[in-house]
Amino acid sequence: MRYLLLFSLLIFLACNSKEPEIIQGQNGGRRIREVKENVPLDSIRLSDPAILTDVKSGMYYMTGTGGWLWKSKDLKNWNGPYWVAETDSNSWMGKRPMIWAAELHQYKDKYYFFGTFTNDQIKIDIVKDNVIPRRASHILVSDQPEGPYVPMQDPTYLPADAPTLDGTFWEEDGIPYMIYCGEWLQNWNGTMSKIELKPDLSGSVGESDTLFRAFDAPWSREVNSEGDTLPSKVTDGPWLFKTQTGKLGMLWTSWVYDVYTQGVAYSESGTLDGPWIQEEEPITPPNFGHGMLFRTLEGKLLMSVHSHRSENGRYIRYPNLFEVDDSGDKLILGPKYYSK
């Protein structure tokens, strides 16, 4: 009887749902999800939301964890999700890599998908009894913001023996860079690093440099197994920006005990080489993190972050928008933003 009821439910859903979007991926891979229209922002379940404002199309494109994309004309109602990340199953990523913290960046005449890819079938290290899989920041490319985003020349941007994540883009003195995190699971003091990219972002150049470490932040905290209060080990979600006065800063996220929270650091030299001075207090309230900045089509500066809540015992992450003032030397977080 139980199986008959389950079968009847599946038939009902199949007959009363929209036809799902089917995307034929590279090497025969296929991802299927129902594409919905006019979904309110606060009804979307998404970690690490990043929004690209595309002036040419008059659209906003939102990505995050997963290889999916949402699009909107007004930041209020969204259509999606659309599958946009095509990977090479013959590369180290394998057939179905996990994809975290995707961002879209327009650079010159192309659009780039910065994401963190994980292949659990490849183990690169064991530290304190933790098995560490192959995980790395990587870049895909497209001629249009809607994708599809496909691999470029180099299969590897960062060392294969180190887990790296949350790569983002920054250009300094005409040179493109990836800013990314070295995962704490291996070094137990997460890092923030930079590496130069090729002019077309198709690969990396030379060795990386460490900008700062997780323990440098005065605001992050954790309690170890002995009950001692220590700085958190985690570095997550870098995002580079300049204020209107030219001050170079970086949003990044860690933990205040058991609460995901975002801080900010500023470069004393005004360049990526720093030194990076950490603010004493977080920039967001508790339970908001992995943020980025973008301007609306009307020019208003906003911060996109995710928050979380528990629903029926499940940990649900969802996007939020805040107004931001960057007119001085430091960012000032404003109220939540609600599109009209």
C-alpha positions in Angstrom: 0.0 0.0 0.0 2.8 2.4 0.9 4.4 1.9 -2.5 1.1 2.3 -4.3 0.6 5.7 -2.5 4.2 6.8 -3.4 3.6 5.8 -7.1 0.3 7.8 -7.2 2.1 10.8 -5.7 4.8 10.7 -8.3 2.2 10.5 -11.1 0.3 13.4 -9.6 3.5 15.6 -9.4 4.5 14.7 -12.9 1.1 15.7 -14.3 0.8 18.9 -12.4 4.2 20.4 -12.7 5.7 22.6 -15.3 8.0 20.8 -17.7 11.5 20.9 -16.2 14.3 22.6 -18.1 16.7 20.0 -19.4 20.3 21.1 -20.2 22.5 18.8 -22.1 25.9 19.2 -20.5 29.4 18.6 -21.7 30.3 14.9 -22.2 26.6 13.9 -21.8 26.1 15.2 -18.3 22.6 16.5 -17.7 21.0 18.5 -14.8 17.3 18.8 -14.5 15.3 21.2 -12.3 11.9 22.9 -12.6 12.2 26.5 -13.9 9.9 28.8 -12.0 8.9 32.4 -12.8 8.4 35.4 -10.5 9.9 33.8 -7.4 10.3 36.4 -4.6 13.9 36.7 -3.5 13.2 35.6 0.1 11.6 32.4 -1.3 14.8 31.3 -3.0 17.0 28.8 -1.1 20.6 29.7 -2.0 24.0 29.9 -0.2 26.6 32.5 -1.0 24.4 34.6 -3.3 26.3 36.8 -5.8 24.6 39.2 -8.2 25.9 40.5 -11.5 24.3 43.7 -12.8 24.4 43.5 -16.6 23.7 47.0 -18.1 23.6 45.7 -21.6 20.7 43.3 -21.0 19.2 45.4 -18.2 19.1 42.2 -16.1 20.4 40.9 -12.8 22.0 37.5 -12.7 22.4 35.6 -9.4 24.5 32.6 -8.7 25.8 31.0 -5.6 26.4 27.4 -4.4 25.5 25.0 -7.1 25.9 25.5 -10.9 22.6 27.3 -11.2 21.6 30.8 -12.2 18.6 33.0 -11.4 17.7 36.2 -13.4 15.6 39.2 -12.6 14.7 42.7 -14.0 14.0 44.3 -10.6 15.7 42.3 -7.8 12.2 41.5 -6.5 11.0 38.6 -8.7 13.3 36.0 -10.1 13.2 33.4 -12.8 15.1 30.1 -12.5 17.1 28.1 -11.8 18.9 27.6 -15.0 21.9 25.2 -15.3 24.9 27.2 -16.5 28.2 25.5 -15.4 29.6 23.0 -17.9 32.6 21.1 -16.7 34.9 18.5 -18.3 34.2 15.1 -16.9 37.7 14.0 -18.0 39.4 16.6 -15.9 40.2 16.3 -12.2 36.7 17.4 -11.3 35.1 14.1 -12.5 31.6 13.7 -13.7 29.5 15.5 -11.1 31.6 17.9 -9.0 30.1 19.8 -6.1 30.0 23.5 -6.9 30.2 26.2 -4.2 30.1 29.9 -4.0 29.9 30.7 -7.7 30.3 34.3 -8.8 29.9 36.0 -12.3 32.3 38.7 -13.4 32.3 40.6 -16.6 35.9 41.3 -17.8 36.7 42.9 -21.1 34.3 41.2 -23.7 33.7 38.0 -21.7 31.8 36.7 -18.7 33.5 34.5 -16.2 32.2 32.0 -13.7 34.4 31.8 -10.6 33.5 28.7 -8.6 34.8 26.1 -6.1 34.7 22.6 -7.4 35.0 19.4 -5.3 35.7 15.8 -6.4 35.1 13.6 -3.4 36.6 10.6 -5.2 40.1 12.1 -5.0 41.7 12.3 -1.6 44.7 14.7 -1.3 45.5 14.7 2.4 44.6 13.4 5.9 45.0 16.0 8.7 44.0 15.2 12.3 41.9 12.2 11.0 40.1 14.4 8.5 40.2 13.1 5.0 40.5 16.1 2.6 39.1 15.7 -0.9 40.3 17.5 -4.1 38.8 21.0 -3.9 39.8 24.1 -5.8 38.8 27.5 -7.1 38.4 27.5 -10.9 37.1 29.7 -13.7 34.7 29.0 -16.6 34.0 31.4 -19.4 31.0 32.5 -21.6 30.2 35.1 -24.3 27.0 36.0 -22.5 25.9 36.4 -18.8 23.3 33.6 -19.1 26.0 31.1 -20.1 26.6 28.3 -20.6 30.0 28.7 -18.9 32.6 26.3 -20.2 36.3 25.3 -19.4 39.2 27.2 -20.8 42.8 26.3 -21.5 44.2 25.2 -18.2 42.7 22.4 -16.1 44.3 23.6 -12.9 44.7 27.2 -11.5 45.9 26.3 -8.0 48.1 23.6 -6.5 46.5 20.1 -6.6 47.7 19.2 -3.1 46.0 22.0 -1.3 42.2 22.6 -0.8 41.2 26.1 -2.0 37.9 27.8 -2.2 35.8 30.9 -2.8 37.9 32.4 -5.5 37.0 36.0 -6.6 38.2 38.5 -9.1 40.2 41.7 -8.8 42.2 43.8 -11.2 45.1 45.9 -10.0 47.3 48.1 -12.3 45.9 46.3 -15.3 46.8 42.8 -14.0 44.0 40.3 -13.2 44.1 38.3 -10.0 42.2 35.6 -8.2 41.8 36.1 -4.5 40.9 32.9 -2.7 40.9 31.0 0.6 43.3 28.2 1.7 41.0 25.9 3.6 41.5 25.6 7.3 41.0 21.8 7.3 44.6 21.4 6.0 46.4 24.4 7.6 44.2 24.9 10.8 44.6 28.6 10.3 42.8 29.5 7.1 44.5 31.8 4.7 43.5 34.6 2.2 45.8 34.5 -0.8 46.2 36.0 -4.3 47.5 34.6 -7.5 48.0 36.4 -10.9 45.9 35.3 -13.8 46.6 35.2 -17.5 45.3 38.2 -19.4 42.3 36.2 -20.6 41.9 34.5 -17.2 42.5 31.1 -18.8 45.1 30.1 -16.3 47.3 31.3 -13.4 50.8 32.8 -13.5 53.5 32.0 -11.0 53.1 31.3 -7.3 50.5 32.6 -4.9 51.1 35.1 -2.0 49.4 35.0 1.4 47.6 38.3 2.3 46.5 37.4 5.8 45.3 34.5 8.0 42.2 33.7 9.9 43.8 34.3 13.3 44.5 37.9 12.4 40.8 38.9 12.9 40.0 40.2 16.4 36.3 39.7 16.0 36.1 35.9 15.1 36.0 33.4 18.0 35.7 29.7 18.7 36.0 27.4 21.7 38.4 24.4 21.4 38.0 21.0 22.9 39.7 22.2 26.1 37.2 25.0 26.6 39.7 27.8 25.6 38.5 30.7 23.5 40.5 31.2 20.4 40.3 33.0 17.1 38.3 31.1 14.5 40.3 29.0 12.0 37.9 29.8 9.0 38.4 32.1 6.1 35.5 32.3 3.7 34.0 34.4 0.9 36.5 37.2 0.0 35.1 40.2 -2.0 37.3 43.1 -2.9 36.1 46.7 -3.2 37.2 50.3 -3.3 35.4 53.1 -1.5 34.7 56.4 -3.2 37.8 57.8 -1.5 39.9 55.1 -3.1 40.3 52.9 0.1 40.9 49.2 -0.8 39.0 46.8 1.3 37.9 43.2 1.5 34.8 41.6 2.9 35.3 38.1 4.3 33.5 35.7 6.6 34.3 33.5 9.6 32.5 32.5 12.8 31.7 34.1 16.1 31.4 30.9 18.1 28.6 29.1 16.3 27.3 32.0 14.3 28.4 32.7 10.7 29.4 36.4 10.5 31.1 38.8 8.1 34.0 41.1 8.8 36.1 43.5 6.7 39.8 44.4 6.3 41.4 47.4 4.7 44.8 47.6 2.9 47.1 50.1 4.5 49.1 50.5 1.3 46.0 50.6 -1.0 47.2 47.5 -2.8 46.7 43.8 -2.6 50.0 43.4 -0.8 48.7 45.2 2.2 49.4 45.0 5.1 45.7 44.2 5.7 44.3 45.7 8.9 41.3 43.9 10.3 38.4 45.9 11.7 37.7 45.2 15.4 34.0 44.4 15.0 32.1 42.5 12.2 30.4 44.6 9.6 27.2 42.5 9.5 24.8 41.5 12.3 25.2 37.9 13.4 23.9 35.2 11.0 24.7 37.1 7.8 27.8 36.2 5.8 29.6 35.4 2.5 28.7 38.9 1.1 29.5 40.8 -2.0 28.8 44.3 -3.4 27.0 45.3 -6.5 25.3 48.4 -7.9 21.7 48.4 -9.1 20.9 49.5 -12.6 20.1 52.9 -11.0 23.5 53.1 -9.3 22.6 52.2 -5.7 25.2 50.2 -3.9 23.9 47.0 -2.2 25.4 44.1 -0.4 24.2 40.5 -1.0 24.6 38.0 1.8 23.0 34.8 2.9 21.4 34.1 6.3 19.9 30.9 7.6 17.0 29.6 9.6 15.8 26.1 10.6 12.7 24.7 9.0 11.5 21.3 10.3 15.0 20.5 11.4 16.6 21.5 8.1 19.3 24.2 7.8 17.9 26.6 5.2 20.1 29.4 3.6 18.5 32.3 1.7 19.6 35.6 0.1 19.4 39.0 1.8 20.1 42.5 0.5 21.5 45.5 2.5 22.0 49.1 1.6 25.7 50.2 1.8 27.3 53.6 2.1 30.8 53.7 0.6 31.3 57.5 0.5 34.0 57.6 3.1 37.1 55.6 3.9 35.1 52.7 5.3 31.9 50.9 4.4 28.8 51.6 6.5 26.1 49.0 6.4 22.6 50.4 6.1 19.2 48.8 6.5 17.9 45.9 4.6 16.9 46.6 1.0 13.5 45.7 -0.3 12.9 46.2 -4.0 9.7 48.1 -4.9 
